Amino acid sequence: MPASPPRRWPITLALAALLLAYWVLELRALAVVPRAYEDEPWTASTSWTLATRGVFGTPLQGGLFGSARHYFGFMPLYPVLQAGMFRLAGLGLWQARLTSVFLGLLVLALTFALGRRLFGAPVGLLAVATLLLAHTAGQTIYRPTGILLVDFARFARYDIAVPVFGLSACLALGRAGPPAGRRAAGRAALAGALGGLAGLAHVYGWFWLAALGAALLHFGRRSRSSRWAVQTIGALTLGAGVVLLPYGLYVLRHWSDWLGQVSLYRDRLAPFDPGWYAHNLLTEAQRYGPGLGSDWRGWLRPGLWLMLLAGLPAAVALARQAGRRLPLAAYAWGLWLLPGLLALLVSSKVANYLLLYWPLAALAVAWGLSAAWRLAGVRSWPWLRGLLVVGCAWAAWEGAGLWRQLDQAAAHTTPYAAYTHRLRAAVAAASSVARPSVLGLHTYWFGFSDLPYTSWYYPVVRAGFPPAGAAVPITDTLAALAPQVVLVDVRTRAWLAAGPDGPTVEAWLARDYALTGGVNDATYGRTDVYARRAGDPP
């Protein structure tokens, strides 16, 4: 009798349990923990403007370089998705973060799908568990668990969208192997389109196109099929071009404003300076280091050691096998090229960007653990299997414990809506105008989205930090704005104390405004509310 096929229901059930656990975990206190990060209202302001007015702009920058009509400070894909969420569920920090939670769920499902195709369903399942339980980073006020996917899927930021389309591109490319033909070209074009979408989520998402192109070239040379390589690379480029062309035309239409807005980030890019590349490589450790601290106990993380001891050897072994199958070539090139390009070309060393390749790293860890388990069986090394069981159980126990800490963090964190409600009440008490214009840090925009609200970022940038063309004295910008209410929170107060324009702004406040009150909070600190003095011109 033929052998019966392996049962799939245990893995399917385990995967469903992990995805459900993720969903329940991420929805718990979603609008409370972590406390609002300044980029979240910024991104959401463009989404809300798009959802309500059909314009991809932000009201927070005072129209700087046309930003109220078209904003180029980040790529448009995530705000477009978030705008759809706002149309369905309304505006709020919870709704904004729910977009990321959905995308995180897709990352987990796509990681499993890629792992099942490359290495089998058990490895895909183990990779999902690694993403949900491996404690690899330090815990901060914005990373309450230290589990990267769990923490960053709670942010209303665009980073989480990049692996969704990168993994999808890798899966699409998987069956485009020789011989050449329309089907192979079609799959390569689809992969190119998905890679282009990854780039529309964040500019570093375009690294996926480099990885996929390198995989096609490598596999074409190994299979001695130059015609196939030329055809598929051309199709990959065409697919990416079709997706990127509309945005490129949009940029060209507003070229001068694009140049102005991008110039605000010019300190992050110096492609003609060899020292810039060297500095990027030498400082890349900063992306991985935050939260480790000087305490040696920061290194006693089983999840971190699983990533190092299982993931790195597995990555080397998988790179050696990349020429055997196209899906494996695409995966291996992504596993090595993505972090390399991130280190070489991205000078902003923030941990959020690790999501670019983190699912690929989790698959390497899962494959490495599986290979070690098989090796222990072949060599009759029960001690190795015992170590693997203990290590994985320890990592899972630690990760589950960190999940529980979300509830503890929520108990000591002021809900964002509650804080902005108090702040809104203080603003209403300070002004006799029904809809006063407000100047404040953009972190609190969700609570003031129906008012003319401008970020402190606008006068600071115009004053030349960072340079934005001809510097405009900060008091000139403040006088032109003439806000009826000014909010000075902890971060703004620190800037005033340390910045060169601080005394000038303090004098402007003392002359034209009166301190009418404020809000004290254990999470967000003290925010003072200043109202324009009676009789002053608007």
C-alpha positions, 0 to 999 in steps of 0.5 A, a space after each residue: 500500500 502507498 504511504 499515507 501523506 503526512 498530516 497537515 492539520 497539526 501545523 495548520 492548527 498551530 499556525 492559526 493559534 500563533 496568528 490568533 495570539 498575535 492578533 489578540 496581543 496586538 489589539 490589547 491596549 493598542 492606543 496606549 502602549 507604546 506611548 505616541 511616537 512623533 512620526 505617527 501623527 505626522 504620517 496620519 495627517 497626510 492619510 487623513 488629508 487624503 481621506 477627507 480632501 483627496 490631497 496627499 499633503 500635511 497641514 502640520 508644516 505651514 505649507 513649507 515647499 508645498 507640503 500642504 498640497 503634496 508631501 514628499 517626506 516619506 513614500 505614499 503607499 502606507 499613508 494610502 493604506 492608512 487613509 482607507 482605514 480612516 475612511 472605514 473606521 474614523 480618525 484616531 491613534 487606534 485606527 492608525 495603528 490598526 493598519 500596521 497590525 493588519 500588515 504585521 499579520 500579513 508578514 507572518 502569513 507570508 513568512 510561513 508561506 515562503 518557509 513552506 515553499 523553500 524548506 517545508 511547513 515545519 520550518 515556516 511555522 518555526 519562523 513565525 514562532 521566532 518572529 513572535 517570541 525571540 527577544 533580540 532587542 532592548 526594551 525602551 519606552 517605544 519597544 516594550 517587549 524587545 520583540 521587533 515584529 511585535 513592537 514595530 507592528 504597534 507603530 503607525 509607521 510605514 516600515 511594516 509595509 516593506 516586508 509585506 511586498 518584499 516577501 510577496 515578490 520573493 514568492 511571486 518569483 519562485 516559479 519563474 525558473 527556466 526555460 524562458 517563456 511568457 509564464 516566466 516573464 510574467 512572474 518576473 514582472 509580477 515580482 518587479 511590481 511587488 518590489 516596486 510597491 515595497 519601494 513605494 512603502 519606503 525608499 529602502 524597499 527598492 533594495 528588494 529589486 536589487 536582491 531579486 535582480 541579483 538572484 535572476 542573474 546568478 541563477 541564469 549563469 548557474 543554469 547557463 540560460 542567458 536568454 532566460 536571465 535577460 528575459 526575466 530581468 527585463 520583465 522584472 524591470 518592466 514590472 517595477 517601472 509600471 508601478 513606479 512610473 505614476 509616482 515618478 510623474 507625480 514628482 516631476 509635476 511638482 519638481 521644485 517642491 520635491 527638491 525643497 522637501 528632500 533637501 531637508 534630509 540631505 544630511 543623510 545622503 552623500 553618494 559622492 563621498 567615499 567617507 560616507 559609505 565607510 562611516 555608514 558601515 562603521 556605525 551600523 552596529 548602532 542599529 542593533 545595539 539600542 537597549 543592550 546597555 552596558 549591563 552584561 545581563 543584556 546579553 543573556 537573551 535566549 532569543 538573541 543567541 538563537 538568532 546568532 548561533 542558529 541564524 548566522 551558520 544557516 545563512 552561510 549554508 543557505 548561500 552555498 545552496 542558492 544555485 540549486 533552485 530559483 526560490 532559494 536563490 531569491 531568498 539567499 540573495 535577499 538574506 545577505 544583500 538586504 542587510 548589506 545595502 541597509 548598512 552601506 546606504 542608509 545612514 539613519 541607524 534606527 532599528 525600525 528598518 530591520 523589518 526589511 529583512 527580519 522575516 528572512 532572518 527568522 527563516 534562517 534561524 528556523 532552518 538552522 534549528 531544523 538542520 541541527 535537529 536532523 544532524 543530532 538524529 543522524 549522529 546520535 547526539 541526544 545531548 544536542 537535541 536536549 540543548 535545542 529543546 531547552 534553548 527553544 523552550 527558554 526563548 519561548 518562555 521569555 517571549 511569552 513573559 514579555 507579552 504579559 508585560 504589555 499589560 503591565 506597561 499599559 497600567 502605567 501609561 496614560 492613554 493618548 486620547 485621555 491626555 490630548 483630551 485634557 490638553 484640548 480642554 486647557 486650550 479651550 479654557 485659554 482661548 475665547 475663540 471657538 477654533 483657535 489656531 495652535 502651535 505645538 509639537 506634532 505628537 499631539 495632532 490627533 487631539 487637534 486635527 479639526 483645528 488649524 494646528 502647526 508643528 514647531 518643526 515648521 519655524 525651526 526648519 525655516 530658521 535653518 535647522 536643518 538648512 532649508 534654503 535661505 534661513 528665515 529668522 524664527 521670530 518672523 515665522 512665528 509672527 506670520 503664524 500668529 497662533 492664538 495658542 502655543 503649546 510648550 511640552 517637555 521636548 520643546 522646552 528642552 530645545 528652547 533651553 539648548 538651541 540658539 533660538 531659544 532666548 529669542 522664542 522665550 522673549 517672543 512668548 513673554 512679550 505676546 503671550 500669557 501662561 494660562 495653564 498646563 497639563 501635568 502627566 506621568 507619561 507625557 510630562 508637562 505641557 504649558 499652554 500660552 494664550 495670545 494676550 488680549 488686544 494683540 493683533 491676530 
